[in-house]
């Protein structure tokens, strides 16, 4: 309908049954008596629909030119993507985190804050006035405990890959068996560890995730999260509430309120808006985690479709009609509208490859691999001790030997071993009750290695292809687009 209005050669046609087709000598103006009451009612209905469509199209014309901003805060840097209502990228960019030091440790809070405003300033000035909404994704389970009045952190952030094993027995004592929070790296374990170890004023504290805190810098409404980030603190996205066993704990007072991802929180702070040239009606929307943003970017929308993110680590997300969770294997489900994203994240991935090869070496060596032949080498490539999924074993050691004399064979063995871990992950999800995987999209740096995709296709026994969009920032921009019209 929109296309026809923009095309003068298109017209609105009302199709009637053959028995009621007009003849040339029929009058141009038809009454209810001539057409019959039912047909007249249909025409009335269609007239109302045309009016409604016109109203919608007037709104679309009004929205023409609006843009939607997504920002992805990953492990080593951040990106932004600015899209229009059709999903076309109008601008994009990236920044590495400046490694500010404080007491011989990286001051991540300062680094993230600086990067956030640097990205906003990187957006072309000519486009800023068109930005209608903004959303941010962050690394899952990266946790900040902040002052509930000022928003300033009360201690250093707990990063996504940090574990708090001291708190795990306490969490397991209150949570259901094999719950998502029953992992040393869960947000809840980090909260419990902080609650029992730090002497900060507990009643004036607030828990935020990385994305929550960055968004707060833009909208100023402290204590808002989304149900993707809040999953690992114990929030139940199915009932849309914190469970009673969690609310009964003394530290439940620091938990944020939770909204759906891509829903409006509020307007951008006036001081930021006026200084940087964003419009008065620019709204800030709830975000999500980086891996879910990457899934959203890939546009996988049918049950059985999956996205494997091959970055520093390997993360798989499968769209399922069934919710599946089992902490024994590092498996958990995120809600995605009326379906579930079932998956987990392994510590294997590109970080292991970088221990042995440069980008140039990876490219040249990969070209020499015969992807049709299986490698006889059986490795479990890990950068450090410990695995999360498909085996949750904090004591698992890397297995990267024996190393053959040929670097091509060695790389082949590592790539194939990572593909076997991926296949084991998808098979495990099926065994636990998830919708069987039928097609895999690939995001992250590994999506550019065609030989690796061919190896994975053989090992998985499934079609594997690169996603058209692979950047989490693009997925965050789609959330901003979704949230632009949602009520606050």
Secondary structure as GFF3:
##gff-version 3
##sequence-region A 1 488
A	DSSP	alpha_helix	2	6	.	.	.	ID=ss1
A	DSSP	three_ten_helix	18	20	.	.	.	ID=ss2
A	DSSP	alpha_helix	32	35	.	.	.	ID=ss3
A	DSSP	alpha_helix	37	63	.	.	.	ID=ss4
A	DSSP	beta_strand	67	73	.	.	.	ID=ss5
A	DSSP	beta_strand	77	83	.	.	.	ID=ss6
A	DSSP	beta_strand	89	96	.	.	.	ID=ss7
A	DSSP	beta_strand	101	102	.	.	.	ID=ss8
A	DSSP	beta_strand	105	106	.	.	.	ID=ss9
A	DSSP	alpha_helix	108	122	.	.	.	ID=ss10
A	DSSP	alpha_helix	125	128	.	.	.	ID=ss11
A	DSSP	beta_strand	131	138	.	.	.	ID=ss12
A	DSSP	beta_strand	143	147	.	.	.	ID=ss13
A	DSSP	alpha_helix	165	174	.	.	.	ID=ss14
A	DSSP	alpha_helix	187	197	.	.	.	ID=ss15
A	DSSP	three_ten_helix	202	204	.	.	.	ID=ss16
A	DSSP	beta_strand	205	209	.	.	.	ID=ss17
A	DSSP	alpha_helix	210	219	.	.	.	ID=ss18
A	DSSP	beta_strand	224	226	.	.	.	ID=ss19
A	DSSP	three_ten_helix	229	233	.	.	.	ID=ss20
A	DSSP	beta_strand	235	236	.	.	.	ID=ss21
A	DSSP	beta_strand	241	242	.	.	.	ID=ss22
A	DSSP	alpha_helix	244	247	.	.	.	ID=ss23
A	DSSP	three_ten_helix	250	254	.	.	.	ID=ss24
A	DSSP	beta_strand	257	259	.	.	.	ID=ss25
A	DSSP	beta_strand	264	267	.	.	.	ID=ss26
A	DSSP	alpha_helix	270	276	.	.	.	ID=ss27
A	DSSP	beta_strand	283	285	.	.	.	ID=ss28
A	DSSP	beta_strand	288	289	.	.	.	ID=ss29
A	DSSP	alpha_helix	290	298	.	.	.	ID=ss30
A	DSSP	beta_strand	305	310	.	.	.	ID=ss31
A	DSSP	beta_strand	314	320	.	.	.	ID=ss32
A	DSSP	three_ten_helix	327	329	.	.	.	ID=ss33
A	DSSP	beta_strand	332	336	.	.	.	ID=ss34
A	DSSP	beta_strand	339	346	.	.	.	ID=ss35
A	DSSP	alpha_helix	350	353	.	.	.	ID=ss36
A	DSSP	alpha_helix	359	367	.	.	.	ID=ss37
A	DSSP	alpha_helix	407	431	.	.	.	ID=ss38
A	DSSP	beta_strand	439	443	.	.	.	ID=ss39
A	DSSP	three_ten_helix	445	448	.	.	.	ID=ss40
A	DSSP	alpha_helix	450	460	.	.	.	ID=ss41
A	DSSP	beta_strand	463	466	.	.	.	ID=ss42
A	DSSP	alpha_helix	472	483	.	.	.	ID=ss43
###
